């Protein structure tokens, strides 16, 4: 998509937008912010290493969108898909890691229906192959390379999260988030 310049009260930003998220609780807050104005047909593709915060992001998103602050949100690694009723739609949190990437693997998940009529939070989107929708938000999560008192404690390390919007709708939503300054304290310039 190339760099896109977004305006906000705090100044100009270019997409992809990068933020630094210090704690799992902050990652949940980022998910909650991204749930604003979400609705049927929204697709969020999340990639990142094990422990990078994909489930924490999904937990915040689901809890905010459903309005259930203590909703149990777990990794769908072994089930492939967890669903959460959310008013006018359903949120599907999927982990495609165990799939081979063949189109027939996706048939059982009813991906066409889910990506058109529901909200999709999809981990390991590379397994979608050619089935990546043109209107989507790609989120890349990475454990930051920062000094920690305990090098083995990945949870204590912050994450760098990159948002790359595809399609005018997602660009407008990222711009709205910036205009409202929801993530200003996390933005990496």
N, C-alpha and C positions, 0 to 999 in steps of 0.2 A: 503493500500500500504506500510505501514511502513515508517520509516524515510529514506530519500534519501539524500545523501550528494552531494551538487552541488558546483562546483568550480567557482570562479569569480576572477577578478583582486583584489578585496577587501578581498578575503580570502575564506574559506569554509563555506557553509550554509547547513542546513538540511531542507528538506521538511517534513512536511508542512512549508512554508515560511510565516512569520508574519511581517506585517508592521503596523506602526501607521500613520494614515492620519489625519492631523489637521483640514482641512477645506473642505467644499463641493467642492470648486474649485480644491483642491488637489485630491479629489476623482475622479473628471472628468479627471484630468491628468493621474491618475492610469488607468482609463478605456481606455484612448487614448494609453497609453503604451501597454496595453494588446491587442489592436487592431492590433498592428504590426504583420505582417505575417499571419493575420487571413484569412480564406478562407472557401469555402463550406465544410460542414461537421463538422465545429467547434461547440462544445457545451460547454457553460459556465453555470454552475448551481450556482445560488446565493441564499444564505439563510441569514436571519438576521431579527431582529425586525423591526417593522414599524419605519421609520425615520432613519434607520441605514446607508443609502446611496446607496441602490441598484439602484435607478433611476439616481442618480448623476453619478455613475459608468457607467451605460448604456448610459447616455447622452454623456459622454466623448468618450466612445467606438464608438458610432454611428457617432458622429461629425467627429472624426478622420478618421474612415474607409470610410465614404462617401465623405470626403473632403469638407463638408459644415459646416463651423464653427458656423453658427447661426441656424442650423437645430433644429426645435422644437421637443424635445424628452420628452414625458410625461409618467407617470406611466400607464401601461396597465391594472390596477386593474379592471376597469369596462368593458373594451372591451375585456379582456383576452389576446389580441395580437395586437401589433403595428408592422408594417413592414416598412422597409426603403431600397429602392434600393441602392445597393453599388457596382457599376461597374459590375463585373462578377457574382454577387450573390445578395441575399437579406438578410438583417438582420431582424430576428424576435425577438422582445423583448416581452416575455410572462410572465404573472402573473397568476399562477395556483391556487391561494389562494381560489377562489370561487368554485373550482371543488371538487368533493367528493373523488376523488382518484380511481374511477372505470375506467377501461380501456375504456369503451364506451364514457366517457367524453372526452377522448383525440382524438377520431375519428374525430370529427368535426374540430379539429385543424390541422389535417393531419400531425401529429408529425413525423411519419416515414420519409416522404418526407422532411420535414423541417430539421430534424436532420441529414439527409444524404446529402442534396443538398444545404443547406443554412447555415447561421450562426445563432446560437440560443443562446439568453441570456434569461435564464429561472429562474424566481423567484418562490419560493415555490416548489422546485424540489421533495419534498417528495410525491407530488401528482402524480408523474410519475409512482409510484409503481415499477413494474418489468421492465419498459421501459427505464431505465437509461443506456445510452451507456457506453461501457467499456472505450472508449477514450474520456476523458472529463476533464475540469478544474472545480473543486469545489471551490467556494469562500464563506467564512463565514464572515459576517460583524457584528461587535458588537460595540455599543456605549461604549466608554472607561469609566472606573470608575476613573475619575479624578475630582479634585476640579474645579468648575466653579463659576464665579461671579454670575451667574444666574442658579440655579439648575434646573429650569424648561425649560431652553433653550437648547434642545438637539442639535440644529444646531451649537451651540457654542462649543460643546464638540467634541473631536477627536474620531476617530473610529479605532478599531483594525481590520485589515483585514487579514485573513488567506487564503493562496492559497494552494490547494492540487491537484497536477496534477495526473491524471490517464492515463496511456499510455505513450509510449516512446516519441511521438510527443510533448505532452504537457510538459514533463520533459525537452526536448531539448529547447523548447521555454522559459521556466522559466529560464533555465541556460543561454540562450542568453541574456535575460533581465538583469540578474545578471552580466554577462560578460561585457555588455555595461554600467553597473552602472546606469541604468535608475532610479532605486528606492533606491539607496544606502542611501540617506538621510532619508529614512523612515523605514529602516529595524530595527526590534527589535531583539537584540541578546540575 
